Amino acid sequence: MPSTTRIEFGDWQTPDLLAQQVVEHVLQQLREPPATIVEPTCGRGAFLVAAAQRCSSSVLLGYEINAEYATQATSRLRNHSARISIADFFIVDWEREIATWPEPILVIGNPPWVTSAGLGALGSENLPKKQNFKHLRGIDARTGKSNFDVCEWMILRLLASLAERESTLALLCKSSVARRVIEFCAKNALPIAPGGVWRIDAGKHFQAAVDAVLFVCRTGSNASCVDTRWP
């Protein structure tokens, strides 16, 4: 069984082979090579390592709360110009960080697949500042409907921060999370351009019985308010 610490931090490291396949697939979808490649919860840096092998001129940035993993990622990227920061996703000033990144930007990775309720049951504080981020009302805001998926929160946080930048976001997540992100953006008129959804075999790669996908979308001048159609 996974340890409570592993569950708390969504610590399922992406296998290098899967990271390589994802990076290869995503790069084929881009109109031009990314100037900046960012892994916002980088762990041991699987996606950055894969990207470094394909994009030698890109700025590589990683953020990771676990200092040991950050050290490992730095070591794996020692032959490349990469910067790994020990940082808590929930308290990073993403607008300030993103403002310094050259465009176009590629944000890629595998955020933790955990829910606020699940973390609450563990007594975990590894959560964003408590807030009703979906603007639920009345009893919905005080009951289970206000439970949220941490990965979903992270994706929406990144999309809000990237709204004015030329960027592509490509993240592994649960299928239900990708669907809710698209629906939330449509309902709230947030401009993104869906890039695609591809199934991932979570059982094979993570030994997890989860319906998982690679979710890709774009922000910037080519983005528009999305509809809620789902493949």
Secondary structure in CASP SS format (residue, H / E / C, confidence):
PFRMAT SS
TARGET T0000
AUTHOR 0000-0000-0000
METHOD secondary structure of the structure
MODEL  1
M C 1.00
P C 1.00
S C 1.00
T H 1.00
T H 1.00
R H 1.00
I H 1.00
E H 1.00
F C 1.00
G C 1.00
D C 1.00
W C 1.00
Q C 1.00
T C 1.00
P C 1.00
D H 1.00
L H 1.00
L H 1.00
A H 1.00
Q H 1.00
Q H 1.00
V H 1.00
V H 1.00
E H 1.00
H H 1.00
V H 1.00
L H 1.00
Q H 1.00
Q H 1.00
L C 1.00
R C 1.00
E C 1.00
P C 1.00
P C 1.00
A C 1.00
T E 1.00
I E 1.00
V E 1.00
E E 1.00
P C 1.00
T C 1.00
C C 1.00
G C 1.00
R C 1.00
G C 1.00
A H 1.00
F H 1.00
L H 1.00
V H 1.00
A H 1.00
A H 1.00
A H 1.00
Q C 1.00
R C 1.00
C C 1.00
S C 1.00
S C 1.00
S C 1.00
V E 1.00
L E 1.00
L E 1.00
G E 1.00
Y E 1.00
E E 1.00
I C 1.00
N C 1.00
A H 1.00
E H 1.00
Y H 1.00
A H 1.00
T H 1.00
Q H 1.00
A H 1.00
T H 1.00
S H 1.00
R H 1.00
L C 1.00
R C 1.00
N C 1.00
H C 1.00
S C 1.00
A E 1.00
R E 1.00
I E 1.00
S E 1.00
I E 1.00
A C 1.00
D C 1.00
F H 1.00
F H 1.00
I H 1.00
V C 1.00
D C 1.00
W H 1.00
E H 1.00
R H 1.00
E H 1.00
I H 1.00
A C 1.00
T C 1.00
W C 1.00
P C 1.00
E C 1.00
P C 1.00
I E 1.00
L E 1.00
V E 1.00
I E 1.00
G E 1.00
N C 1.00
P C 1.00
P C 1.00
W C 1.00
V C 1.00
T E 1.00
S H 1.00
A H 1.00
G H 1.00
L H 1.00
G H 1.00
A H 1.00
L C 1.00
G C 1.00
S C 1.00
E C 1.00
N C 1.00
L C 1.00
P C 1.00
K C 1.00
K C 1.00
Q C 1.00
N C 1.00
F C 1.00
K C 1.00
H C 1.00
L C 1.00
R C 1.00
G H 1.00
I H 1.00
D H 1.00
A H 1.00
R C 1.00
T C 1.00
G H 1.00
K H 1.00
S H 1.00
N C 1.00
F C 1.00
D E 1.00
V H 1.00
C H 1.00
E H 1.00
W H 1.00
M H 1.00
I H 1.00
L H 1.00
R H 1.00
L H 1.00
L H 1.00
A H 1.00
S H 1.00
L H 1.00
A C 1.00
E C 1.00
R C 1.00
E C 1.00
S E 1.00
T E 1.00
L E 1.00
A E 1.00
L E 1.00
L E 1.00
C E 1.00
K E 1.00
S H 1.00
S H 1.00
V H 1.00
A H 1.00
R H 1.00
R H 1.00
V H 1.00
I H 1.00
E H 1.00
F H 1.00
C H 1.00
A H 1.00
K H 1.00
N C 1.00
A C 1.00
L C 1.00
P E 1.00
I E 1.00
A E 1.00
P E 1.00
G E 1.00
G E 1.00
V E 1.00
W E 1.00
R E 1.00
I E 1.00
D E 1.00
A H 1.00
G H 1.00
K H 1.00
H H 1.00
F H 1.00
Q C 1.00
A C 1.00
A C 1.00
V C 1.00
D E 1.00
A E 1.00
V E 1.00
L E 1.00
F E 1.00
V E 1.00
C E 1.00
R E 1.00
T E 1.00
G C 1.00
S C 1.00
N C 1.00
A C 1.00
S E 1.00
C E 1.00
V C 1.00
D C 1.00
T C 1.00
R C 1.00
W C 1.00
P C 1.00
END
